[in-house]
């Protein structure tokens, strides 16, 4: 199986590319040339459309953001997830759909979802009166994403509804990224407002829902399919954190204090500045590129929070002057922070 750009770095998370293919199909439907958007994301049409080629999760996230911009759909992830055939998920879906109860289905989702997408880890828990599905990003910059995580949230809710044959509504739905509000269409689908800017990406159901039987449960089929899934997991390379992801975890804490420099990050990672530079080069990036991309992603995230003044955002990003943030933001987006924030109010 081919792997776009990551053959030498097995820790860089990959995905089967199903979301990317859905995005390309939507571009086609809208009369847009996918090749143009794919090129901006660093892909060719053949790479994006060949199910045998795995794509870097970062690239898939970038493609979704670019496609949403191109078709002017602020909720592209939601719309793509709402309409595709869940059977396209493949083996993992059939393991889920043959489980005994919804709780078993979600535990199987937790264990096997990385077969399809290594950049997202699911955690299923039942505490008190709540059954919760939390999503964590692994070696992927969560701050740069909205559409990809929203695709996951919709897909998981759809799976829960389909395998139980019920119109299940979450009791709570949370995302880390900011949006101004939950549009009526989105609320009608979920049955609840999304809590934006939360500390976690999470779907919560009342505990009794997790005990519902799966309508297509088949013990023998499930056992057989789980054997295939275990074999697929065994073939996966052992996971290790990339130096990039470790640096990205450190930088937000250093930015407000003006200490987001390579030497400080290297010291916290237990290596020299030269080693840090070499290891990042092996991952096809650099410290300056990581810092710039992280600042751009954080700036957009912070601007979605209307309670944060631009001056404070400037400080959080490590800029001494607001004018420095404005200059950088124009380079990233072609507009100013205030205009960007104003434009988000209608999203």
Secondary structure, 3 states (H helix, E strand, C coil): CEECCCCCCCCCCEECCHHHHHHHHHHHHCCCCHHHHHHHHCCCHHHHHCCCEEEEHHHHHHHHHHHHHHHCCCCHHHHHHHHCCHHHHCHHHHHHHCCCEHHHHHHHHHHHHHHCECCEEEEEEEECCEEEEEEEECCCCHHHCCHHHHHHHHHHHHHHHHHHCCCCCCCEEECCCCCCCCCHHHHHHHCCCCECCCCCEEEEEEHHHHCCECCCCCHHHHHHHHHHHHHHHHCCCCCCCCHHHHHHHHHHHHHCCCCCCHHHHHHHCCCCHHHHHHHHHHCCCCHHHHHHHHHHHHHHHHHCCCCCCHHHHHHHCCCCCHHHHHHHHHHHHCCCHHHHHHHHCCC
